[in-house]
Amino acid sequence: TLHFTYLHPNDRKGNLGKMVSLELQSILALKSYTKIINSSIEDIKIIGENIFDICTYILGLTLKLFGRIQQSIMVLEIVLPKNADKTDAFSNGIRFHLINDYQLLIDESYRQNSYERGLLFSRKILGIEPKSFSGLANAAIFAYKLGNIAESEKKIAELEKLYPGHPLTLIDVAFYRITKKDYKSAQKIYGKIIKNQDTP
């Protein structure tokens, strides 16, 4: 029997601890130990790799809970390449936490006006989820702030294609029209935003 010991912050009622425990119990159940073939050497290799992945997942999660986001990213990015199957729930858990880590640092980058850093993590989100609304919207803004107009235009075009009616897409597109001095088009888009807000 394997026992995993880990440290994490908690709240007064212990709800956070229960949540962490439940998540880790779930990933332990999801990580397969049954893909065993005839060779005992291969058996040991498979089990060893699974244990490494689980320990790395636990470390990445607990680092995030302690606010050590950059370290959490470094750890989770180690196991991401070999857990790239989007139909696998364990792999999806890694991607979920990585994207969440990236988003936390994107938010921090806005506050610190660190546009290059924000664009880096926006691109990382898109590397995992190419159609991510957050990744596209943030990349468009950071690229524009850095003067990379071509990349900004490309991301806005993708937003228009994938999320044409989303309010934030309309705001991004309207702003882009203003930068091109297409004020009439921008006004129409802002009118559409207002109309959508007034619609119950």
LUMZAKE-199667 format. One record per residue: residue in three letters; x, y, z of N, C-alpha, C in turn. Coordinates in steps of 0.2 Angstrom, whole numbers, plus 5000, padded with zeros to 4 digits. Each point is the difference from the previous one (the first is absolute). Layout:
# residues N
AlaXYZXYZXYZ ...
This chain:
# residues 200
Thr500449945000499650065000500450065000 Leu499950054996500350064999499750065005 His500450035003499750065004500450064998 Phe499650064998500350064998499950055006 Thr500550035002500050065005500250064997 Tyr499550055001500150074997499850055005 Leu500250064999499850065004499650054996 His499550035002499650054997499750045005 Pro499850074997499750045005499349985001 Asn499650035005499449985001499650065003 Asp499349995000499650055003499749985007 Arg499750045004499849985006499649945001 Lys499549994995499649955000500349944997 Gly500550004997500449944997499749994993 Asn499650044997499749994993500549994995 Leu500550045000500650004995500349935000 Gly500249985006500349945001499649944997 Lys499350005002499649954997500050004992 Met500050064998500050014992500649974997 Val500650025003500649974998500049925000 Ser499849985006500049935001499649964995 Leu499450034998499549974996500450004993 Glu500350064998500350004993500549955000 Leu500549995005500549964999499849925000 Gln499549995004499749935000499749994993 Ser499750054996499849994994500549984995 Ile500650045000500549994995500449945002 Leu500049975006500349945001499649944997 Ala499350015000499649954997500050004993 Leu500250064997500050014993500649984997 Lys500650005003500649994997500149925000 Ser500049974994500049934999500649975003 Tyr499949945003500649965002499949934996 Thr499550004996499849934997500349994993 Lys500350054997500349994994500649965000 Ile500049945002500549965001500149944995 Ile500649994998500249954995500449955003 Asn500249954996500349945003500750015003 Ser500450044998500650015003500050045006 Ser500349975005500050035007500450065000 Ile500550014996500450065000499550064997 Glu499649984995499550054998499550025005 Asp499849955004499550015005500350055005 Ile500649995002500350055005500150074997 Lys500150004993500150074997499350045000 Ile499549964998499350035000499850035007 Ile500149955005499850025007500450065002 Gly500750004999500450055002499850074996 Glu499950004994499850064996499350035003 Asn499649955002499350035002500150035007 Ile500449975004500150035007500450074999 Phe500550004996500350074998499550054998 Asp499549984996499550054997499650025006 Ile499849955004499550025006500450055005 Cys500649985001500450045005500150074997 Thr500150014994500150064997499450045000 Tyr499449974998499350035000499950035007 Ile500149965006499950025007500550065001 Leu500650004998500550055001499750064997 Gly499850004994499850064996499450035003 Leu499549965002499450025003500150045007 Thr500449975004500250035007500450064999 Leu500550004995500350064999499650064998 Lys499549994996499550054998499650025006 Leu499849955004499650025006500450055005 Phe500649995000500450055004500250064996 Gly499750014994500250064997500650004996 Arg500449944999500650004997499949984992 Ile499650044997499849994993500549984995 Gln500550045000500649994995500349935001 Gln500149985006500249935002499549954998 Ser499450015001499549954998500049994993 Ile500150054996500050004993500649954998 Met500650025003500649964998499949935001 Val499749985006499949935001499549974996 Leu499450034999499549974995500249994993 Glu500450054998500250004993500549944999 Ile500349975005500449944999499649944998 Val499449995003499649944998499550014994 Leu499950074998499550014995500149964993 Pro500650004998500149974993499949935000 Lys500149965005499849935000499349995002 Asn499650055002499349995002499650054995 Ala500149994994499750044995499349984997 Asp499849945003499449974997499450045003 Lys499650034996499450045002499449965002 Thr500049944999499549955002500149975007 Asp500650025002500249975007499950055005 Ala499649985005499850055006500650025004 Phe500549965001500650025004500450054996 Ser500049994993500450054996499650075000 Asn499349995000499650075000500150035006 Gly500149975006500250035006500650045000 Ile500549974997500650044999499950064996 Arg499750004995499950054995499650065004 Phe499549985004499550045003500450055005 His500549965004500450045005500550044997 Leu500349984994500550044997499750064997 Ile499450004996499650054998499850055005 Asn499849985006499850045005500650045003 Asp500649965000500650035002500250064996 Tyr500049984993500150054995499650075001 Gln499449985001499550065000500150045006 Leu500249975006500250045006500650054998 Leu500549974997500650044998499850064995 Ile499549984995499850054996499650065003 Asp499649985005499750055004500550055004 Glu500549975002500650035004500350054995 Ser500149974994500450044994499650064999 Tyr499350005000499650064998500250055006 Arg500049985006500150045006500750045000 Gln500549964997500650025000500350034993 Asn499550014996500150024993500649964997 Ser500049945001500549954998499849974993 Tyr500050034995499649984994500449944997 Glu500650004999500449944998499849945003 Arg500050005007499949955004499349974999 Gly499550055000499349994999499949964993 Leu500350024995500049974993500349935000 Leu500549995004500349945001499549955002 Phe499750015006499549965003499449994996 Ser499850054996499450004996500249944994 Arg500650014998500249954994500049935003 Lys500249995007500149945003499349975000 Ile499550045002499349975000499849984993 Leu500150044995499849984993500449944998 Gly500649985003500449944998499649945003 Ile499650015005499749945003499350004997 Glu499650065000499350014997500050054995 Pro500249984994500050054994499450044999 Lys499449985002499450045000499850035006 Ser500450015005499950035006499850074999 Phe499450025003499850074999500450045004 Ser500249985006500450045005500750014996 Gly500349954998500650004996500050054995 Leu499549994995500050054994499950075002 Ala499550015005499950075002500650045003 Asn500349965005500650035003500650014995 Ala500149954996500550004995499950064996 Ala499450024998499950054995500150075004 Ile499950005006500150075004500750015001 Phe500449945002500750015002500450014994 Ala499849974994500450014994499950074997 Tyr499450035001499950074998500450055005 Lys500049985006500450055005500750004998 Leu500349944997500749994998500150034993 Gly499550024997500150024993500049954995 Asn499849945002500049944995499350004997 Ile499950054996499350014997499849934996 Ala500449974996499849954996499849945004 Glu500349985006499849955004499350025003 Ser500050065003499350025003499550004995 Glu500150024994499449994995499849934998 Lys500549965000499949934999499649975006 Lys500150015006499749985006499250035000 Ile500050064998499350035000499649974994 Ala500349984995499649964994499849945002 Glu500449965004499849945003499550005005 Leu500050055004499450025005499450014996 Glu500050044995499450014996499749944997 Lys500549954998499849944996499749955006 Leu500350005005499849955005499550025005 Tyr500050065002499550035005499750074998 Pro499750004994499750064997499650045004 Gly499649975004499550045004500250025007 His500649985002500250005007500250085001 Pro499750035006500150075001500750025000 Leu500549965003500750025000500350004993 Thr499849954996500250004993499850064996 Leu499350025002499850074996500450065003 Ile500250005006500450055003500750014997 Asp500349944999500649994997500050034993 Val499549974996499950024993499950084999 Ala499650025005499850084999500650045002 Phe500449985005500650035001500550004994 Tyr500049944997500549994994499850054995 Arg499350004999499750054995500250075001 Ile500050025006500250075002500850014999 Thr500449955001500750014998500150014993 Lys499549974996500150014993499650064997 Lys499750045005499750064999499349994996 Asp499849945001499349984997499550015005 Tyr499850065002499650025005499349984999 Lys499850004994499349984998499849935002 Ser500549964998500049935001500049985008 Ala500450045003500149995008499450025003 Gln499750054998499350035003499549954999 Lys499949964994499549954999500149945005 Ile500749995001500149945004499850025008 Tyr500250065002499850025007499350005000 Gly499650024995499350005000499749935001 Lys500349954997499849935001500249985007 Ile500550025003500249985007499450035005 Ile499850064999499550035004499449974999 Lys499849984994499449974998499949935004 Asn500649964999500049945004499950005007 Gln500350065003499950015007499350015002 Asp499750044996499350025001499549944999 Thr500249954997499649944998499949965006 Pro499449995003500049955006500149934998 
